[in-house]
Amino acid sequence: MEAAGRAQAARDRVPRIDPYGFERPEDFDYAAYEEFFSAYLAILTRRAIKWSRLLKGGGAVQRSMTDMNRTFPDNVRFRKDAEPCLQGPLYNVLLAYGHHNHGVGYCQGMNFIAGYLILVTKSEEEAFWLLDALVGRILPDYYSPSMLGLKTDQEVLGELVRTKLPAVAALMDGHGVLWTLVASRWFICLFVDVLPVETVLRVWDCLFSEGSKIIFRVALTLLKHHQASILEATSVPDLCEKFKEITRGRFVTECHSFMQRVFSEPGSLSRASIARLRERCRAQLLAQG
């Protein structure tokens, strides 16, 4: 009893707020996280040095209404009583971007992306230009009124699953489940509030440096690793719950090993093949009106 009491007291002393301001769930595995993070610190240091050299060298990463109250309600830095409250900077960035890119204006989902950028950069200007790189260059037509780019890439994911994970595709087709039902948030929010913060940021590193293909790699890795569990689903609600489960747990929390799998498990995924699939899926969507 005494040992159990000491263990509980130790847990009570651990802050339930992560370094980015998000509240951790009641069942958060602190022991597993500490074990992972103690090893991950060395990796973070190496990556920080690498990015510093890239930015100093004038590399590719350069500067190239809103749902305020619904943006990160579990983050203490976005609450109205926070000092400073990040709702103001978030509003400024989204408003400025709406004036900057009239073809997009504001689209739901952009608030979560801009919010993450503000949390990381702590700068309205830097967050603005990174948002512009994502919305205007890396993910064109994701956030336009028609969202044609977003719809296209969801169809592309379906085609990739049919090729690489045919059993999963057959299950989805058998239940008449569209990818927009189970994976739309993966695309429109770029895994924000889907994967752990550190994992999202690692995915975004690749998104800025290598382009949008990384979204398919992450999605395929999640599906392939959890294929056996997904195939146990016997109904549409089952499938939806499985798609929530596969984005939780140690597999996605240990972001460095997860990213290593992202670049190995899906196998070959060339830019040319993605471009061909996009062209075909886009044409089909346009034909459907």
C-alpha positions as CSV (number, residue, x, y, z in Angstrom):
1,M,0.0,0.0,0.0
2,E,2.8,2.4,0.9
3,A,4.6,1.7,-2.4
4,A,1.3,2.2,-4.3
5,G,0.8,5.5,-2.5
6,R,4.3,6.7,-3.4
7,A,3.7,5.8,-7.0
8,Q,0.4,7.7,-7.1
9,A,2.0,10.7,-5.4
10,A,4.7,10.7,-8.1
11,R,2.1,10.6,-10.8
12,D,0.3,13.5,-9.2
13,R,3.4,15.6,-9.3
14,V,3.9,15.0,-13.1
15,P,2.5,17.9,-15.0
16,R,-0.5,16.9,-17.1
17,I,0.3,19.7,-19.7
18,D,2.7,18.7,-22.4
19,P,5.5,21.2,-23.6
20,Y,3.2,22.6,-26.3
21,G,0.3,23.4,-23.9
22,F,-2.0,20.4,-24.5
23,E,-3.6,18.5,-21.7
24,R,-2.6,14.9,-21.5
25,P,-5.4,12.3,-21.2
26,E,-6.0,10.5,-17.8
27,D,-4.7,7.2,-19.2
28,F,-1.5,8.7,-20.6
29,D,1.4,6.2,-20.2
30,Y,4.1,8.5,-18.5
31,A,6.5,5.6,-18.0
32,A,6.5,4.6,-21.6
33,Y,6.7,8.2,-22.7
34,E,9.7,9.0,-20.5
35,E,11.5,5.9,-21.7
36,F,10.9,7.0,-25.3
37,F,11.8,10.6,-24.8
38,S,15.0,10.0,-22.9
39,A,16.3,8.3,-26.1
40,Y,14.6,10.8,-28.4
41,L,16.4,13.8,-26.9
42,A,19.6,12.9,-28.6
43,I,17.8,12.6,-31.9
44,L,16.1,16.0,-31.4
45,T,19.5,17.6,-30.8
46,R,20.9,16.2,-34.0
47,R,17.9,17.3,-36.0
48,A,18.0,20.8,-34.5
49,I,21.6,21.2,-35.7
50,K,20.7,19.9,-39.1
51,W,17.8,22.3,-39.5
52,S,19.9,25.2,-38.2
53,R,22.5,24.5,-40.9
54,L,19.8,24.3,-43.6
55,L,18.2,27.6,-42.6
56,K,21.6,29.4,-42.3
57,G,22.6,28.1,-45.7
58,G,19.6,29.6,-47.4
59,G,18.0,26.3,-48.2
60,A,14.5,25.4,-49.4
61,V,12.7,26.4,-46.3
62,Q,12.1,30.1,-46.7
63,R,9.3,32.7,-46.4
64,S,7.9,31.9,-49.7
65,M,-13.9,34.4,-39.3
66,T,-12.3,32.0,-37.7
67,D,-13.2,29.1,-35.3
68,M,-11.3,30.7,-32.4
69,N,-13.1,29.1,-29.5
70,R,-13.0,25.7,-31.1
71,T,-9.3,25.8,-31.8
72,F,-7.5,23.6,-29.3
73,P,-9.9,23.8,-26.4
74,D,-7.5,21.4,-24.5
75,N,-4.5,23.7,-24.9
76,V,-3.9,26.2,-22.1
77,R,-2.2,28.7,-24.4
78,F,-5.4,29.2,-26.5
79,R,-7.7,29.8,-23.6
80,K,-9.1,33.3,-23.1
81,D,-7.6,33.6,-19.7
82,A,-4.1,32.7,-20.9
83,E,-1.4,35.4,-20.7
84,P,-0.6,35.9,-23.4
85,C,-3.6,34.2,-25.2
86,L,-2.8,32.9,-28.6
87,Q,-6.3,33.4,-30.0
88,G,-5.2,36.9,-31.0
89,P,-2.2,35.9,-33.0
90,L,-4.1,33.1,-34.6
91,Y,-6.9,35.5,-35.7
92,N,-4.3,37.9,-37.1
93,V,-2.6,35.2,-39.1
94,L,-5.8,33.8,-40.5
95,L,-7.2,37.2,-41.3
96,A,-4.0,38.3,-43.0
97,Y,-3.9,35.1,-45.0
98,G,-7.5,35.6,-46.1
99,H,-6.5,39.0,-47.6
100,H,-3.4,37.6,-49.1
101,N,-5.0,34.6,-50.9
102,H,-8.4,35.6,-52.1
103,G,-8.8,32.3,-53.9
104,V,-8.8,30.5,-50.5
105,G,-9.9,33.0,-48.0
106,Y,-10.6,31.0,-44.9
107,C,-11.4,27.3,-44.8
108,Q,-12.2,25.2,-41.8
109,G,-9.1,23.2,-40.8
110,M,-6.7,26.0,-41.5
111,N,-7.1,27.2,-37.9
112,F,-5.6,24.0,-36.5
113,I,-2.7,24.2,-38.9
114,A,-2.0,27.9,-38.2
115,G,-2.4,27.2,-34.5
116,Y,0.4,24.6,-34.6
117,L,2.6,26.9,-36.5
118,I,2.1,29.7,-34.0
119,L,2.9,27.3,-31.1
120,V,6.1,26.2,-32.7
121,T,7.4,29.5,-34.2
122,K,6.0,31.9,-31.6
123,S,5.9,34.4,-34.4
124,E,2.9,35.6,-36.4
125,E,5.0,36.5,-39.4
126,E,6.8,33.1,-39.6
127,A,3.5,31.3,-39.0
128,F,1.9,33.3,-41.9
129,W,4.7,32.4,-44.4
130,L,4.7,28.8,-43.4
131,L,0.9,28.6,-43.8
132,D,1.3,30.3,-47.2
133,A,3.9,27.6,-48.2
134,L,1.5,24.8,-47.2
135,V,-1.8,26.2,-48.6
136,G,-0.4,28.0,-51.6
137,R,2.4,25.7,-52.8
138,I,2.6,22.3,-51.1
139,L,-1.2,21.5,-50.9
140,P,-2.8,23.5,-53.8
141,D,-6.6,23.2,-53.9
142,Y,-6.9,21.5,-50.5
143,Y,-8.5,24.6,-49.1
144,S,-10.1,26.2,-52.1
145,P,-13.9,26.5,-52.2
146,S,-14.2,23.3,-54.3
147,M,-11.5,21.4,-52.2
148,L,-10.7,19.6,-55.4
149,G,-7.1,18.8,-54.3
150,L,-8.3,17.4,-51.0
151,K,-11.0,15.2,-52.7
152,T,-8.4,14.1,-55.3
153,D,-5.9,13.0,-52.7
154,Q,-8.5,11.0,-50.7
155,E,-9.4,9.1,-53.9
156,V,-5.6,8.6,-54.5
157,L,-5.3,7.1,-51.0
158,G,-8.1,4.7,-51.9
159,E,-6.3,3.6,-55.1
160,L,-3.1,3.1,-53.2
161,V,-4.8,1.0,-50.6
162,R,-6.4,-1.2,-53.4
163,T,-2.9,-1.8,-54.7
164,K,-0.9,-2.3,-51.5
165,L,-3.6,-3.5,-49.0
166,P,-6.3,-5.1,-51.1
167,A,-7.9,-6.9,-48.1
168,V,-8.5,-3.5,-46.4
169,A,-9.8,-2.0,-49.6
170,A,-12.2,-4.9,-50.1
171,L,-13.5,-4.5,-46.5
172,M,-14.1,-0.8,-47.0
173,D,-15.8,-1.4,-50.4
174,G,-17.9,-4.2,-48.9
175,H,-19.3,-1.8,-46.3
176,G,-19.7,1.1,-48.7
177,V,-17.3,3.2,-46.6
178,L,-15.8,6.2,-48.4
179,W,-12.3,7.5,-47.4
180,T,-13.9,10.9,-46.7
181,L,-15.7,9.3,-43.7
182,V,-12.7,7.8,-42.0
183,A,-9.6,9.8,-43.1
184,S,-10.7,13.3,-44.1
185,R,-9.2,14.8,-40.9
186,W,-5.9,13.2,-41.7
187,F,-5.7,15.3,-44.9
188,I,-7.5,18.6,-44.1
189,C,-5.8,19.0,-40.6
190,L,-2.5,17.3,-41.6
191,F,-2.9,14.9,-38.7
192,V,-3.3,17.6,-36.1
193,D,-5.4,16.2,-33.2
194,V,-5.0,12.8,-34.8
195,L,-1.4,11.9,-34.0
196,P,0.7,13.0,-31.0
197,V,2.2,16.5,-31.3
198,E,5.8,15.3,-31.7
199,T,4.8,12.9,-34.4
200,V,2.8,15.6,-36.3
201,L,5.8,17.9,-36.2
202,R,8.1,15.2,-37.7
203,V,5.5,14.6,-40.4
204,W,5.4,18.3,-41.1
205,D,9.2,18.4,-41.4
206,C,8.9,16.0,-44.2
207,L,5.9,17.8,-45.7
208,F,7.9,21.1,-46.0
209,S,11.1,19.4,-47.2
210,E,9.7,16.7,-49.5
211,G,6.2,17.6,-50.4
212,S,2.7,16.1,-49.9
213,K,3.6,12.5,-50.8
214,I,4.4,12.1,-47.1
215,I,0.7,12.2,-46.2
216,F,0.1,9.0,-48.2
217,R,3.2,7.3,-46.6
218,V,1.9,8.1,-43.1
219,A,-1.6,6.9,-44.0
220,L,-0.4,3.6,-45.6
221,T,1.9,3.0,-42.7
222,L,-0.9,3.3,-40.2
223,L,-3.2,1.0,-42.3
224,K,-0.5,-1.6,-43.0
225,H,0.7,-1.9,-39.4
226,H,-2.9,-2.3,-38.1
227,Q,-4.2,-4.3,-41.0
228,A,-5.1,-7.3,-38.9
229,S,-7.1,-5.2,-36.4
230,I,-8.9,-3.3,-39.1
231,L,-10.0,-6.5,-40.8
232,E,-11.7,-7.6,-37.6
233,A,-14.3,-4.8,-38.1
234,T,-17.8,-6.2,-38.9
235,S,-19.7,-2.9,-39.4
236,V,-19.4,0.7,-40.4
237,P,-19.2,1.9,-36.7
238,D,-16.6,-0.8,-36.1
239,L,-14.5,0.5,-39.0
240,C,-14.8,4.1,-37.8
241,E,-13.6,3.1,-34.3
242,K,-10.7,1.1,-35.7
243,F,-9.6,4.2,-37.7
244,K,-9.5,6.1,-34.4
245,E,-7.6,3.3,-32.6
246,I,-4.8,3.1,-35.1
247,T,-3.8,6.7,-34.5
248,R,-3.2,6.1,-30.7
249,G,-0.7,4.2,-28.6
250,R,3.0,3.6,-28.5
251,F,3.4,2.9,-32.2
252,V,2.6,6.5,-33.1
253,T,4.0,8.1,-29.9
254,E,7.5,6.9,-30.5
255,C,7.8,9.3,-33.4
256,H,11.4,8.5,-34.5
257,S,10.8,4.8,-35.0
258,F,7.4,5.6,-36.5
259,M,9.0,7.9,-39.2
260,Q,11.5,5.2,-40.0
261,R,8.6,2.8,-40.7
262,V,6.9,5.5,-42.8
263,F,9.8,5.5,-45.2
264,S,10.0,1.7,-45.4
265,E,6.7,-0.1,-44.8
266,P,4.6,1.4,-47.7
267,G,7.3,0.4,-50.2
268,S,7.9,2.3,-53.4
269,L,5.8,5.4,-53.9
270,S,7.3,7.5,-56.7
271,R,6.3,11.1,-57.5
272,A,5.5,10.0,-61.0
273,S,3.1,7.3,-59.9
274,I,1.4,9.7,-57.5
275,A,1.1,12.3,-60.2
276,R,-0.5,9.8,-62.6
277,L,-3.0,8.7,-59.9
278,R,-3.8,12.4,-59.1
279,E,-4.4,13.2,-62.8
280,R,-6.8,10.2,-63.2
281,C,-8.7,10.7,-59.9
282,R,-9.0,14.5,-60.6
283,A,-10.5,13.8,-64.1
284,Q,-13.0,11.3,-62.6
285,L,-14.1,13.8,-60.0
286,L,-14.5,16.5,-62.6
287,A,-16.5,14.2,-64.8
288,Q,-18.9,13.5,-61.9
289,G,-19.5,17.2,-61.6
